[in-house]
């Protein structure tokens, strides 16, 4: 599933279409696509793993889910995978194997934009308050909680926990206050590192534990487990990461 930084990149790639009028639509998304014809793309917003295309009367929410993707100008996937195609005078956008829905603009006003780790209005104090209210939550689940760290996914989770040297099964209530602060800081820091590396096409070269077998610090074997309520894959070192 694409994480927050990847969604920010999609926004950057689509930015050239802002201000343009739609002249055609297609795809198997389950909503009336024809209302989009002649609508002008006013803006593009991101929230965590979601992309919002804003128009005068409503917005289209795109969530790439586990295997979603997109392309510009050329259709690169089979027709059965095409959820939504939007055609402008200067080009086309294709979204595949994703969730594409119409949302009322009032929905956008209800989003907690301060929970997005990539947002300029990210609120670390609010994140800390939410964490402290969940003392029995494993840290691996906390990082994937989109109400706390919107945009953080499995790669960021594993790499952040290695950075702060904490095992994924640690409970939030057992963490020292300074460690909670480190968690919040590094969740945002790594997200922007992720974005920088992704732009340069070198993201995987910077993975330290995610999908790795050997710890880069001590040389011991990396543990792989599906942990927490989310049962997502965790990669961690028993020697260099502490269990709280």
Buried (B, 14 or more C-beta within 10 A) or exposed (E): BBBBBBBBBBBEEBEEBBEBEBEEBBBEBEBEBEBBEEBBBEEBBBBBBBBBBBBEEBBBBBBBEEEBBBBBEEBEBEEEBBBBBBBBEEBBBBBBBBBBBBBEEEBBEEBBBBBBBBBEEBBBEBBBEBBEEBEEBBBBBBBBBBEBBBBBBBBBBBBBBBBBBBBBBBBBEEBEEEBBBBBBBBBBBBBBBBBEBBEEEEBEEBBBBBEBEEBEBEEEEBBBBEBBEBEBBBBBBBEBBEEB
